[in-house]
Amino acid sequence: QVGQNLSALNLNLHSIRRELPDELRRSLHGRLNDSLMLLDETVARVRSVMGSLRPPMLDEYGLYATLRWLAHETAQRSGIACTLSGMELTVRLPGDVEATLLRIAQEALMNAVKYSKASEIRIVVTATQEHAEMEIADDGVGFCLSDQNARVAKPTWGLLTMRERADSLRGKLSIESTTGGGTRVVAQIPLA
């Protein structure tokens, strides 16, 4: 819907520009051009956000390749070493499982970059016939889980959405962390 609205807005602005009398078009030239430029920038940003929410490579190449790209991008942007290991899956996981694990990885990596002060983040992906599992661990400052659990009435969005994503596929998400001991997020999603 956002894309359709932006396209309609673009058409409307071009139509207004064409239908204005010459004198008014000249006086509004700067504002119309500025509005069209802002619209183009907004369209580009919406496309960028949509691409980061569900990178096209996820559909084309699968979870492992997308996580490899995400690890590289995270390392480039943050300066924190980010590695992927485990097994490149020979059989593609169901699309909803891949998308869920990717979203959890994005959130866990963002949290690690923002809060952990880590020097290294590791992503490990494995799968059996029964379940897919992904672990994201950092060697950062960690946090006290009991303090986090005490805030249940006002949980952080990141931790909450990771749990909800795993729950939506009958999966489990566990978080292990201690002050000074890094953080480990493990998502396990059933495949049966």
Stockholm file with secondary structure:
# STOCKHOLM 1.0

chainA/1-192         QVGQNLSALNLNLHSIRRELPDELRRSLHGRLNDSLMLLDETVARVRSVMGSLRPPMLDEYGLYATLRWLAHETAQRSGIACTLSGMELTVRLPGDVEATLLRIAQEALMNAVKYSKASEIRIVVTATQEHAEMEIADDGVGFCLSDQNARVAKPTWGLLTMRERADSLRGKLSIESTTGGGTRVVAQIPLA
#=GR chainA/1-192 SS CHHHHHHHHHHHHHHHHHHSCHHHHHHHHHHHHHHHHHHHHHHHHHHHHHHHHSCHHHHHHCHHHHHHHHHHHHHHHHCCEEEEEECCCSSCCCHHHHHHHHHHHHHHHHHIIIIICCSEEEEEEEECSSEEEEEEEECSCCCCHHHHHHTTTSCCHHHHHHHHHHHHTTCEEEEEECTTSCEEEEEEEECC
#=GC SS_cons         CHHHHHHHHHHHHHHHHHHSCHHHHHHHHHHHHHHHHHHHHHHHHHHHHHHHHSCHHHHHHCHHHHHHHHHHHHHHHHCCEEEEEECCCSSCCCHHHHHHHHHHHHHHHHHIIIIICCSEEEEEEEECSSEEEEEEEECSCCCCHHHHHHTTTSCCHHHHHHHHHHHHTTCEEEEEECTTSCEEEEEEEECC
//
